């Protein structure tokens, strides 16, 4: 069966996020005050073949550890549709 | 009131996605076959002050057009919690 997967990859709490910091510093100059805690991660969508949803999830979590995320500095979350 | 917002930014359909293509080409070499349609976007989380959820959403959508996304080549979706 064919499954659609979504992977959310975010910098772990406490890990520097230069892109988020840059956005947060830029927003007031554009007129947007009161914005805080900006964090920027990746959203990856893909399709894969698997026997069932559990197998699809396990396979995508393997792919996260191997390629899609850096588990030292990033958290990832997989959802299967 | 303080709201948490999530912004999903994805390349529009038909727009080249070099990062997604690179991931898709790399997966078979790592033993992951049968993966297709890999697309890579951004997931941005932030907190902001607004009078109500509708105002928060409108403000974040403005921020998307001004800074967070490139509406020519990217679609964005805002959710408020």
Backbone of each chain as nested JSON, in Angstrom:
{
  "chains": [
    {"id": "A", "residues": [
      {"number": 1, "name": "UNK", "atoms": {"N": [0.829, -1.21, 0.0], "CA": [0.0, 0.0, 0.0], "C": [0.861, 1.257, 0.0]}},
      {"number": 2, "name": "UNK", "atoms": {"N": [0.243, 2.325, -0.498], "CA": [0.958, 3.592, -0.612], "C": [0.498, 4.521, 0.519]}},
      {"number": 3, "name": "UNK", "atoms": {"N": [1.448, 5.096, 1.218], "CA": [1.126, 6.004, 2.323], "C": [1.761, 7.364, 2.078]}},
      {"number": 4, "name": "UNK", "atoms": {"N": [1.092, 8.398, 2.598], "CA": [1.668, 9.737, 2.609], "C": [2.194, 9.992, 4.016]}},
      {"number": 5, "name": "UNK", "atoms": {"N": [3.39, 10.504, 4.107], "CA": [3.994, 10.784, 5.409], "C": [4.348, 12.254, 5.51]}},
      {"number": 6, "name": "UNK", "atoms": {"N": [4.219, 12.773, 6.716], "CA": [4.656, 14.139, 7.046], "C": [5.691, 14.037, 8.148]}},
      {"number": 7, "name": "UNK", "atoms": {"N": [6.796, 14.725, 7.975], "CA": [7.849, 14.722, 8.992], "C": [8.094, 16.168, 9.414]}},
      {"number": 8, "name": "UNK", "atoms": {"N": [7.972, 16.417, 10.708], "CA": [8.296, 17.736, 11.255], "C": [9.639, 17.639, 11.963]}},
      {"number": 9, "name": "UNK", "atoms": {"N": [10.567, 18.47, 11.569], "CA": [11.912, 18.472, 12.156], "C": [12.139, 19.849, 12.755]}},
      {"number": 10, "name": "UNK", "atoms": {"N": [12.321, 19.905, 14.061], "CA": [12.528, 21.204, 14.733], "C": [13.814, 21.155, 15.55]}},
      {"number": 11, "name": "UNK", "atoms": {"N": [14.505, 22.306, 15.658], "CA": [15.675, 22.345, 16.548], "C": [15.24, 22.04, 17.983]}},
      {"number": 12, "name": "UNK", "atoms": {"N": [16.029, 21.224, 18.674], "CA": [15.711, 20.9, 20.074], "C": [15.706, 22.169, 20.906]}},
      {"number": 13, "name": "UNK", "atoms": {"N": [14.933, 22.149, 21.986], "CA": [14.923, 23.271, 22.927], "C": [16.35, 23.514, 23.404]}},
      {"number": 14, "name": "UNK", "atoms": {"N": [16.763, 24.776, 23.413], "CA": [18.097, 25.113, 23.906], "C": [19.153, 25.14, 22.828]}},
      {"number": 15, "name": "UNK", "atoms": {"N": [18.826, 24.567, 21.656], "CA": [19.781, 24.597, 20.541], "C": [19.594, 25.919, 19.792]}},
      {"number": 16, "name": "UNK", "atoms": {"N": [20.694, 26.582, 19.461], "CA": [20.613, 27.86, 18.749], "C": [19.889, 27.678, 17.42]}},
      {"number": 17, "name": "UNK", "atoms": {"N": [19.076, 28.656, 17.075], "CA": [18.309, 28.621, 15.831], "C": [18.521, 29.967, 15.13]}},
      {"number": 18, "name": "UNK", "atoms": {"N": [19.626, 30.1, 14.388], "CA": [19.975, 31.391, 13.798], "C": [18.885, 31.923, 12.872]}},
      {"number": 19, "name": "UNK", "atoms": {"N": [18.228, 31.045, 12.118], "CA": [17.192, 31.52, 11.19], "C": [16.026, 32.114, 11.983]}},
      {"number": 20, "name": "UNK", "atoms": {"N": [15.624, 31.418, 13.05], "CA": [14.551, 31.937, 13.881], "C": [14.919, 33.258, 14.539]}},
      {"number": 21, "name": "UNK", "atoms": {"N": [16.153, 33.351, 15.012], "CA": [16.604, 34.591, 15.657], "C": [16.608, 35.75, 14.664]}},
      {"number": 22, "name": "UNK", "atoms": {"N": [17.024, 35.472, 13.439], "CA": [17.047, 36.521, 12.415], "C": [15.639, 37.0, 12.105]}},
      {"number": 23, "name": "UNK", "atoms": {"N": [14.714, 36.067, 11.972], "CA": [13.315, 36.45, 11.722], "C": [12.805, 37.302, 12.88]}},
      {"number": 24, "name": "UNK", "atoms": {"N": [13.069, 36.835, 14.114], "CA": [12.558, 37.552, 15.288], "C": [13.113, 38.973, 15.354]}},
      {"number": 25, "name": "UNK", "atoms": {"N": [14.374, 39.149, 14.988], "CA": [14.973, 40.488, 15.01], "C": [14.465, 41.351, 13.858]}},
      {"number": 26, "name": "UNK", "atoms": {"N": [14.051, 40.725, 12.755], "CA": [13.624, 41.496, 11.577], "C": [12.188, 41.97, 11.683]}},
      {"number": 27, "name": "UNK", "atoms": {"N": [11.343, 41.253, 12.409], "CA": [9.918, 41.57, 12.402], "C": [9.598, 42.968, 12.922]}},
      {"number": 28, "name": "UNK", "atoms": {"N": [10.206, 43.448, 14.037], "CA": [9.868, 44.794, 14.513], "C": [10.121, 45.868, 13.454]}},
      {"number": 29, "name": "UNK", "atoms": {"N": [11.194, 45.725, 12.673], "CA": [11.497, 46.721, 11.633], "C": [10.415, 46.737, 10.559]}},
      {"number": 30, "name": "UNK", "atoms": {"N": [9.697, 45.636, 10.416], "CA": [8.61, 45.562, 9.427], "C": [7.266, 45.931, 10.047]}},
      {"number": 31, "name": "UNK", "atoms": {"N": [7.284, 46.31, 11.334], "CA": [6.048, 46.752, 11.97], "C": [5.347, 45.689, 12.791]}},
      {"number": 32, "name": "UNK", "atoms": {"N": [5.993, 44.556, 12.996], "CA": [5.364, 43.476, 13.767], "C": [6.049, 43.358, 15.119]}},
      {"number": 33, "name": "UNK", "atoms": {"N": [5.435, 43.963, 16.123], "CA": [5.987, 43.89, 17.475], "C": [5.307, 42.769, 18.251]}},
      {"number": 34, "name": "UNK", "atoms": {"N": [5.896, 42.428, 19.389], "CA": [5.263, 41.462, 20.276], "C": [5.352, 40.025, 19.799]}},
      {"number": 35, "name": "UNK", "atoms": {"N": [6.309, 39.744, 18.911], "CA": [6.498, 38.368, 18.444], "C": [7.725, 37.794, 19.139]}},
      {"number": 36, "name": "UNK", "atoms": {"N": [7.594, 36.589, 19.674], "CA": [8.692, 35.967, 20.405], "C": [8.763, 34.488, 20.083]}},
      {"number": 37, "name": "UNK", "atoms": {"N": [9.841, 33.872, 20.558], "CA": [9.991, 32.414, 20.487], "C": [9.877, 31.885, 19.065]}},
      {"number": 38, "name": "UNK", "atoms": {"N": [10.476, 32.609, 18.12], "CA": [10.425, 32.139, 16.727], "C": [11.407, 30.978, 16.546]}},
      {"number": 39, "name": "UNK", "atoms": {"N": [10.907, 29.866, 16.048], "CA": [11.752, 28.699, 15.778], "C": [11.45, 28.24, 14.362]}},
      {"number": 40, "name": "UNK", "atoms": {"N": [12.499, 27.886, 13.641], "CA": [12.32, 27.466, 12.258], "C": [12.826, 26.042, 12.101]}},
      {"number": 41, "name": "UNK", "atoms": {"N": [11.969, 25.189, 11.596], "CA": [12.344, 23.805, 11.321], "C": [11.971, 23.434, 9.905]}},
      {"number": 42, "name": "UNK", "atoms": {"N": [11.973, 22.134, 9.648], "CA": [11.646, 21.654, 8.309], "C": [10.36, 20.847, 8.35]}},
      {"number": 43, "name": "UNK", "atoms": {"N": [9.606, 20.957, 7.279], "CA": [8.427, 20.124, 7.09], "C": [8.654, 19.337, 5.814]}},
      {"number": 44, "name": "UNK", "atoms": {"N": [8.703, 18.027, 5.932], "CA": [8.998, 17.168, 4.786], "C": [7.774, 16.301, 4.513]}},
      {"number": 45, "name": "UNK", "atoms": {"N": [7.312, 16.29, 3.282], "CA": [6.227, 15.385, 2.907], "C": [6.773, 14.405, 1.876]}},
      {"number": 46, "name": "UNK", "atoms": {"N": [6.281, 13.171, 1.951], "CA": [6.731, 12.152, 0.995], "C": [5.689, 11.049, 0.896]}},
      {"number": 47, "name": "UNK", "atoms": {"N": [5.852, 10.215, -0.103], "CA": [4.99, 9.049, -0.272], "C": [5.867, 7.816, -0.265]}},
      {"number": 48, "name": "UNK", "atoms": {"N": [5.372, 6.739, 0.336], "CA": [6.163, 5.509, 0.351], "C": [5.268, 4.282, 0.319]}},
      {"number": 49, "name": "UNK", "atoms": {"N": [5.868, 3.175, -0.118], "CA": [5.209, 1.877, -0.123], "C": [5.488, 1.185, 1.202]}},
      {"number": 50, "name": "UNK", "atoms": {"N": [4.446, 0.599, 1.8], "CA": [4.64, -0.183, 3.022], "C": [3.441, -1.113, 3.187]}},
      {"number": 51, "name": "UNK", "atoms": {"N": [3.614, -2.142, 4.016], "CA": [2.538, -3.125, 4.194], "C": [1.363, -2.533, 4.96]}},
      {"number": 52, "name": "UNK", "atoms": {"N": [1.649, -1.714, 5.963], "CA": [0.579, -1.084, 6.737], "C": [1.114, 0.215, 7.345]}},
      {"number": 53, "name": "UNK", "atoms": {"N": [0.241, 0.926, 8.034], "CA": [0.621, 2.248, 8.537], "C": [1.742, 2.148, 9.571]}},
      {"number": 54, "name": "UNK", "atoms": {"N": [1.723, 1.097, 10.408], "CA": [2.785, 0.96, 11.403], "C": [4.141, 0.753, 10.738]}},
      {"number": 55, "name": "UNK", "atoms": {"N": [4.154, -0.082, 9.695], "CA": [5.412, -0.316, 8.978], "C": [5.871, 0.964, 8.298]}},
      {"number": 56, "name": "UNK", "atoms": {"N": [4.933, 1.737, 7.736], "CA": [5.293, 2.995, 7.082], "C": [5.921, 3.946, 8.099]}},
      {"number": 57, "name": "UNK", "atoms": {"N": [5.294, 4.043, 9.282], "CA": [5.829, 4.942, 10.31], "C": [7.24, 4.521, 10.742]}},
      {"number": 58, "name": "UNK", "atoms": {"N": [7.437, 3.212, 10.959], "CA": [8.748, 2.734, 11.397], "C": [9.802, 3.04, 10.34]}},
      {"number": 59, "name": "UNK", "atoms": {"N": [9.418, 2.874, 9.062], "CA": [10.369, 3.11, 7.979], "C": [10.728, 4.6, 7.912]}},
      {"number": 60, "name": "UNK", "atoms": {"N": [9.748, 5.473, 8.055], "CA": [10.039, 6.914, 7.981], "C": [10.867, 7.342, 9.196]}},
      {"number": 61, "name": "UNK", "atoms": {"N": [10.599, 6.735, 10.367], "CA": [11.423, 7.091, 11.535], "C": [12.873, 6.649, 11.333]}},
      {"number": 62, "name": "UNK", "atoms": {"N": [13.063, 5.489, 10.696], "CA": [14.428, 5.088, 10.329], "C": [15.066, 6.119, 9.399]}},
      {"number": 63, "name": "UNK", "atoms": {"N": [14.294, 6.568, 8.416], "CA": [14.819, 7.539, 7.462], "C": [15.173, 8.851, 8.15]}},
      {"number": 64, "name": "UNK", "atoms": {"N": [14.41, 9.209, 9.181], "CA": [14.734, 10.422, 9.943], "C": [16.103, 10.292, 10.583]}},
      {"number": 65, "name": "UNK", "atoms": {"N": [16.336, 9.141, 11.227], "CA": [17.625, 8.957, 11.897], "C": [18.774, 8.905, 10.898]}},
      {"number": 66, "name": "UNK", "atoms": {"N": [18.509, 8.347, 9.696], "CA": [19.579, 8.154, 8.716], "C": [19.871, 9.408, 7.909]}},
      {"number": 67, "name": "UNK", "atoms": {"N": [18.84, 10.217, 7.628], "CA": [19.041, 11.278, 6.64], "C": [18.238, 12.549, 6.907]}},
      {"number": 68, "name": "UNK", "atoms": {"N": [16.964, 12.4, 7.305], "CA": [16.077, 13.568, 7.279], "C": [16.317, 14.525, 8.44]}},
      {"number": 69, "name": "UNK", "atoms": {"N": [16.797, 14.004, 9.564], "CA": [17.015, 14.856, 10.733], "C": [18.393, 14.567, 11.31]}},
      {"number": 70, "name": "UNK", "atoms": {"N": [18.854, 15.471, 12.142], "CA": [20.077, 15.25, 12.909], "C": [19.643, 15.086, 14.367]}},
      {"number": 71, "name": "UNK", "atoms": {"N": [19.538, 13.821, 14.84], "CA": [18.949, 13.595, 16.167], "C": [19.737, 14.222, 17.319]}},
      {"number": 72, "name": "UNK", "atoms": {"N": [20.966, 14.642, 17.059], "CA": [21.751, 15.288, 18.117], "C": [21.164, 16.665, 18.439]}},
      {"number": 73, "name": "UNK", "atoms": {"N": [20.732, 17.364, 17.423], "CA": [20.283, 18.75, 17.619], "C": [18.831, 18.982, 17.213]}},
      {"number": 74, "name": "UNK", "atoms": {"N": [18.177, 17.971, 16.655], "CA": [16.814, 18.168, 16.17], "C": [15.875, 17.095, 16.705]}},
      {"number": 75, "name": "UNK", "atoms": {"N": [14.646, 17.496, 16.973], "CA": [13.563, 16.55, 17.266], "C": [12.763, 16.339, 15.995]}},
      {"number": 76, "name": "UNK", "atoms": {"N": [12.235, 15.135, 15.82], "CA": [11.392, 14.906, 14.641], "C": [10.115, 14.202, 15.063]}},
      {"number": 77, "name": "UNK", "atoms": {"N": [9.064, 14.441, 14.277], "CA": [7.777, 13.827, 14.54], "C": [7.2, 13.362, 13.208]}},
      {"number": 78, "name": "UNK", "atoms": {"N": [6.784, 12.123, 13.171], "CA": [6.283, 11.518, 11.935], "C": [4.785, 11.318, 12.052]}},
      {"number": 79, "name": "UNK", "atoms": {"N": [4.045, 11.703, 11.022], "CA": [2.64, 11.302, 10.972], "C": [2.359, 10.697, 9.605]}},
      {"number": 80, "name": "UNK", "atoms": {"N": [1.503, 9.678, 9.619], "CA": [1.196, 8.893, 8.413], "C": [-0.273, 9.09, 8.065]}},
      {"number": 81, "name": "UNK", "atoms": {"N": [-0.555, 9.327, 6.774], "CA": [-1.951, 9.457, 6.338], "C": [-2.23, 8.396, 5.277]}}
    ]},
    {"id": "B", "residues": [
      {"number": 1, "name": "UNK", "atoms": {"N": [-3.909, 39.144, 24.554], "CA": [-3.684, 37.723, 24.823], "C": [-2.501, 37.196, 24.021]}},
      {"number": 2, "name": "UNK", "atoms": {"N": [-1.946, 36.138, 24.519], "CA": [-0.76, 35.549, 23.864], "C": [-1.21, 34.298, 23.101]}},
      {"number": 3, "name": "UNK", "atoms": {"N": [-0.803, 34.197, 21.853], "CA": [-1.156, 33.041, 21.035], "C": [0.1, 32.368, 20.507]}},
      {"number": 4, "name": "UNK", "atoms": {"N": [0.003, 31.067, 20.303], "CA": [1.064, 30.324, 19.618], "C": [0.609, 30.077, 18.188]}},
      {"number": 5, "name": "UNK", "atoms": {"N": [1.491, 30.329, 17.252], "CA": [1.154, 30.143, 15.842], "C": [2.121, 29.145, 15.214]}},
      {"number": 6, "name": "UNK", "atoms": {"N": [1.579, 28.401, 14.27], "CA": [2.381, 27.482, 13.448], "C": [2.201, 27.9, 11.997]}},
      {"number": 7, "name": "UNK", "atoms": {"N": [3.287, 28.015, 11.278], "CA": [3.232, 28.368, 9.862], "C": [3.908, 27.254, 9.069]}},
      {"number": 8, "name": "UNK", "atoms": {"N": [3.179, 26.695, 8.119], "CA": [3.757, 25.706, 7.216], "C": [3.987, 26.381, 5.876]}},
      {"number": 9, "name": "UNK", "atoms": {"N": [5.214, 26.329, 5.389], "CA": [5.576, 26.947, 4.112], "C": [6.099, 25.836, 3.206]}},
      {"number": 10, "name": "UNK", "atoms": {"N": [5.414, 25.603, 2.085], "CA": [5.844, 24.536, 1.162], "C": [6.009, 25.113, -0.232]}},
      {"number": 11, "name": "UNK", "atoms": {"N": [6.967, 24.555, -1.006], "CA": [7.07, 24.988, -2.399], "C": [5.772, 24.658, -3.129]}},
      {"number": 12, "name": "UNK", "atoms": {"N": [5.314, 25.596, -3.964], "CA": [4.092, 25.35, -4.734], "C": [4.272, 24.141, -5.648]}},
      {"number": 13, "name": "UNK", "atoms": {"N": [3.169, 23.476, -5.969], "CA": [3.206, 22.37, -6.929], "C": [3.815, 22.864, -8.231]}},
      {"number": 14, "name": "UNK", "atoms": {"N": [4.737, 22.101, -8.783], "CA": [5.355, 22.456, -10.047], "C": [6.62, 23.282, -9.906]}},
      {"number": 15, "name": "UNK", "atoms": {"N": [6.858, 23.834, -8.717], "CA": [8.084, 24.593, -8.469], "C": [9.184, 23.604, -8.07]}},
      {"number": 16, "name": "UNK", "atoms": {"N": [10.358, 23.775, -8.673], "CA": [11.47, 22.868, -8.376], "C": [11.816, 22.897, -6.893]}},
      {"number": 17, "name": "UNK", "atoms": {"N": [12.136, 21.729, -6.352], "CA": [12.471, 21.608, -4.932], "C": [13.778, 20.82, -4.851]}},
      {"number": 18, "name": "UNK", "atoms": {"N": [14.918, 21.507, -5.012], "CA": [16.208, 20.808, -5.072], "C": [16.495, 19.984, -3.827]}},
      {"number": 19, "name": "UNK", "atoms": {"N": [16.106, 20.49, -2.648], "CA": [16.39, 19.732, -1.418], "C": [15.592, 18.425, -1.423]}},
      {"number": 20, "name": "UNK", "atoms": {"N": [14.316, 18.515, -1.803], "CA": [13.496, 17.302, -1.877], "C": [14.03, 16.323, -2.894]}},
      {"number": 21, "name": "UNK", "atoms": {"N": [14.473, 16.837, -4.048], "CA": [15.012, 15.946, -5.082], "C": [16.28, 15.254, -4.607]}},
      {"number": 22, "name": "UNK", "atoms": {"N": [17.11, 15.997, -3.884], "CA": [18.353, 15.401, -3.379], "C": [18.052, 14.298, -2.377]}},
      {"number": 23, "name": "UNK", "atoms": {"N": [17.102, 14.553, -1.479], "CA": [16.714, 13.521, -0.517], "C": [16.18, 12.296, -1.253]}},
      {"number": 24, "name": "UNK", "atoms": {"N": [15.317, 12.535, -2.238], "CA": [14.697, 11.419, -2.957], "C": [15.751, 10.571, -3.671]}},
      {"number": 25, "name": "UNK", "atoms": {"N": [16.767, 11.228, -4.224], "CA": [17.826, 10.485, -4.923], "C": [18.748, 9.778, -3.945]}},
      {"number": 26, "name": "UNK", "atoms": {"N": [18.853, 10.286, -2.709], "CA": [19.79, 9.706, -1.745], "C": [19.217, 8.492, -1.03]}},
      {"number": 27, "name": "UNK", "atoms": {"N": [17.898, 8.44, -0.89], "CA": [17.3, 7.387, -0.068], "C": [17.589, 5.973, -0.58]}},
      {"number": 28, "name": "UNK", "atoms": {"N": [17.502, 5.697, -1.891], "CA": [17.77, 4.322, -2.336], "C": [19.165, 3.844, -1.947]}},
      {"number": 29, "name": "UNK", "atoms": {"N": [20.165, 4.726, -2.012], "CA": [21.529, 4.338, -1.65], "C": [21.628, 3.963, -0.174]}},
      {"number": 30, "name": "UNK", "atoms": {"N": [20.702, 4.463, 0.633], "CA": [20.691, 4.136, 2.069], "C": [19.773, 2.945, 2.356]}},
      {"number": 31, "name": "UNK", "atoms": {"N": [19.206, 2.357, 1.308], "CA": [18.379, 1.166, 1.502], "C": [16.884, 1.443, 1.571]}},
      {"number": 32, "name": "UNK", "atoms": {"N": [16.476, 2.667, 1.267], "CA": [15.051, 3.005, 1.333], "C": [14.499, 3.179, -0.08]}},
      {"number": 33, "name": "UNK", "atoms": {"N": [13.895, 2.117, -0.603], "CA": [13.305, 2.184, -1.938], "C": [11.823, 2.518, -1.835]}},
      {"number": 34, "name": "UNK", "atoms": {"N": [11.249, 2.87, -2.982], "CA": [9.801, 3.083, -3.035], "C": [9.344, 4.379, -2.399]}},
      {"number": 35, "name": "UNK", "atoms": {"N": [10.257, 5.344, -2.267], "CA": [9.878, 6.644, -1.721], "C": [9.785, 7.639, -2.879]}},
      {"number": 36, "name": "UNK", "atoms": {"N": [8.715, 8.392, -2.929], "CA": [8.504, 9.331, -4.031], "C": [7.921, 10.628, -3.492]}},
      {"number": 37, "name": "UNK", "atoms": {"N": [7.858, 11.62, -4.381], "CA": [7.167, 12.886, -4.092], "C": [7.692, 13.562, -2.833]}},
      {"number": 38, "name": "UNK", "atoms": {"N": [9.012, 13.544, -2.641], "CA": [9.597, 14.201, -1.471], "C": [9.584, 15.717, -1.695]}},
      {"number": 39, "name": "UNK", "atoms": {"N": [8.993, 16.434, -0.781], "CA": [8.963, 17.898, -0.838], "C": [9.422, 18.42, 0.516]}},
      {"number": 40, "name": "UNK", "atoms": {"N": [10.251, 19.438, 0.501], "CA": [10.789, 19.997, 1.743], "C": [10.36, 21.453, 1.87]}},
      {"number": 41, "name": "UNK", "atoms": {"N": [9.727, 21.76, 2.968], "CA": [9.331, 23.132, 3.25], "C": [9.808, 23.535, 4.631]}},
      {"number": 42, "name": "UNK", "atoms": {"N": [9.232, 24.632, 5.126], "CA": [9.616, 25.137, 6.44], "C": [8.437, 25.046, 7.391]}},
      {"number": 43, "name": "UNK", "atoms": {"N": [8.759, 24.779, 8.636], "CA": [7.769, 24.823, 9.697], "C": [8.256, 25.876, 10.696]}},
      {"number": 44, "name": "UNK", "atoms": {"N": [7.462, 26.908, 10.867], "CA": [7.859, 28.02, 11.738], "C": [6.879, 28.088, 12.899]}},
      {"number": 45, "name": "UNK", "atoms": {"N": [7.383, 28.115, 14.105], "CA": [6.521, 28.311, 15.268], "C": [6.902, 29.631, 15.926]}},
      {"number": 46, "name": "UNK", "atoms": {"N": [5.907, 30.326, 16.462], "CA": [6.177, 31.602, 17.134], "C": [5.047, 31.92, 18.104]}},
      {"number": 47, "name": "UNK", "atoms": {"N": [5.293, 32.89, 18.942], "CA": [4.28, 33.387, 19.865], "C": [4.062, 34.859, 19.589]}},
      {"number": 48, "name": "UNK", "atoms": {"N": [2.813, 35.301, 19.706], "CA": [2.544, 36.727, 19.474], "C": [1.39, 37.195, 20.339]}},
      {"number": 49, "name": "UNK", "atoms": {"N": [1.366, 38.515, 20.531], "CA": [0.285, 39.181, 21.245], "C": [-0.779, 39.597, 20.236]}},
      {"number": 50, "name": "UNK", "atoms": {"N": [-2.044, 39.338, 20.569], "CA": [-3.142, 39.798, 19.711], "C": [-4.41, 39.822, 20.554]}},
      {"number": 51, "name": "UNK", "atoms": {"N": [-5.42, 40.553, 20.047], "CA": [-6.662, 40.688, 20.807], "C": [-7.448, 39.384, 20.835]}},
      {"number": 52, "name": "UNK", "atoms": {"N": [-7.463, 38.675, 19.709], "CA": [-8.172, 37.394, 19.664], "C": [-7.54, 36.528, 18.582]}},
      {"number": 53, "name": "UNK", "atoms": {"N": [-8.035, 35.289, 18.453], "CA": [-7.405, 34.343, 17.535], "C": [-7.488, 34.817, 16.089]}},
      {"number": 54, "name": "UNK", "atoms": {"N": [-8.604, 35.452, 15.716], "CA": [-8.733, 35.934, 14.342], "C": [-7.702, 37.015, 14.033]}},
      {"number": 55, "name": "UNK", "atoms": {"N": [-7.495, 37.922, 14.999], "CA": [-6.5, 38.974, 14.8], "C": [-5.098, 38.363, 14.729]}},
      {"number": 56, "name": "UNK", "atoms": {"N": [-4.842, 37.353, 15.556], "CA": [-3.533, 36.702, 15.534], "C": [-3.288, 36.063, 14.166]}},
      {"number": 57, "name": "UNK", "atoms": {"N": [-4.31, 35.375, 13.651], "CA": [-4.16, 34.718, 12.349], "C": [-3.903, 35.757, 11.244]}},
      {"number": 58, "name": "UNK", "atoms": {"N": [-4.672, 36.85, 11.256], "CA": [-4.497, 37.874, 10.219], "C": [-3.091, 38.462, 10.282]}},
      {"number": 59, "name": "UNK", "atoms": {"N": [-2.605, 38.665, 11.502], "CA": [-1.279, 39.251, 11.668], "C": [-0.198, 38.302, 11.153]}},
      {"number": 60, "name": "UNK", "atoms": {"N": [-0.325, 37.007, 11.476], "CA": [0.684, 36.047, 11.019], "C": [0.609, 35.894, 9.495]}},
      {"number": 61, "name": "UNK", "atoms": {"N": [-0.59, 35.96, 8.923], "CA": [-0.684, 35.884, 7.451], "C": [-0.014, 37.095, 6.805]}},
      {"number": 62, "name": "UNK", "atoms": {"N": [-0.154, 38.259, 7.418], "CA": [0.588, 39.433, 6.941], "C": [2.094, 39.185, 7.013]}},
      {"number": 63, "name": "UNK", "atoms": {"N": [2.545, 38.624, 8.122], "CA": [3.973, 38.349, 8.292], "C": [4.461, 37.35, 7.247]}},
      {"number": 64, "name": "UNK", "atoms": {"N": [3.606, 36.399, 6.873], "CA": [3.991, 35.445, 5.827], "C": [4.269, 36.177, 4.525]}},
      {"number": 65, "name": "UNK", "atoms": {"N": [3.344, 37.08, 4.165], "CA": [3.515, 37.793, 2.893], "C": [4.725, 38.712, 2.937]}},
      {"number": 66, "name": "UNK", "atoms": {"N": [5.029, 39.266, 4.139], "CA": [6.116, 40.244, 4.248], "C": [7.479, 39.596, 4.381]}},
      {"number": 67, "name": "UNK", "atoms": {"N": [7.535, 38.431, 5.046], "CA": [8.862, 37.917, 5.422], "C": [8.965, 36.393, 5.43]}},
      {"number": 68, "name": "UNK", "atoms": {"N": [7.956, 35.723, 5.97], "CA": [8.14, 34.301, 6.269], "C": [8.082, 33.406, 5.044]}},
      {"number": 69, "name": "UNK", "atoms": {"N": [7.343, 33.826, 4.027], "CA": [7.218, 33.001, 2.819], "C": [7.448, 33.873, 1.596]}},
      {"number": 70, "name": "UNK", "atoms": {"N": [7.691, 33.233, 0.473], "CA": [7.746, 33.921, -0.816], "C": [6.508, 33.489, -1.592]}},
      {"number": 71, "name": "UNK", "atoms": {"N": [5.455, 34.316, -1.601], "CA": [4.174, 33.871, -2.172], "C": [4.241, 33.552, -3.664]}},
      {"number": 72, "name": "UNK", "atoms": {"N": [5.308, 33.986, -4.331], "CA": [5.432, 33.655, -5.756], "C": [5.689, 32.155, -5.937]}},
      {"number": 73, "name": "UNK", "atoms": {"N": [6.485, 31.586, -5.063], "CA": [6.887, 30.185, -5.26], "C": [6.479, 29.283, -4.104]}},
      {"number": 74, "name": "UNK", "atoms": {"N": [5.913, 29.851, -3.042], "CA": [5.589, 29.024, -1.874], "C": [4.133, 29.224, -1.44]}},
      {"number": 75, "name": "UNK", "atoms": {"N": [3.513, 28.152, -0.991], "CA": [2.219, 28.236, -0.315], "C": [2.46, 28.248, 1.185]}},
      {"number": 76, "name": "UNK", "atoms": {"N": [1.593, 28.948, 1.927], "CA": [1.739, 28.925, 3.386], "C": [0.389, 28.664, 4.027]}},
      {"number": 77, "name": "UNK", "atoms": {"N": [0.447, 28.073, 5.201], "CA": [-0.767, 27.784, 5.958], "C": [-0.506, 28.14, 7.408]}},
      {"number": 78, "name": "UNK", "atoms": {"N": [-1.412, 28.896, 7.995], "CA": [-1.239, 29.372, 9.37], "C": [-2.24, 28.667, 10.266]}},
      {"number": 79, "name": "UNK", "atoms": {"N": [-1.792, 28.176, 11.405], "CA": [-2.745, 27.717, 12.417], "C": [-2.396, 28.362, 13.747]}},
      {"number": 80, "name": "UNK", "atoms": {"N": [-3.442, 28.677, 14.508], "CA": [-3.284, 29.406, 15.766], "C": [-3.753, 28.507, 16.909]}},
      {"number": 81, "name": "UNK", "atoms": {"N": [-2.978, 28.463, 17.988], "CA": [-3.387, 27.659, 19.145], "C": [-3.482, 28.568, 20.375]}}
    ]}
  ]
}
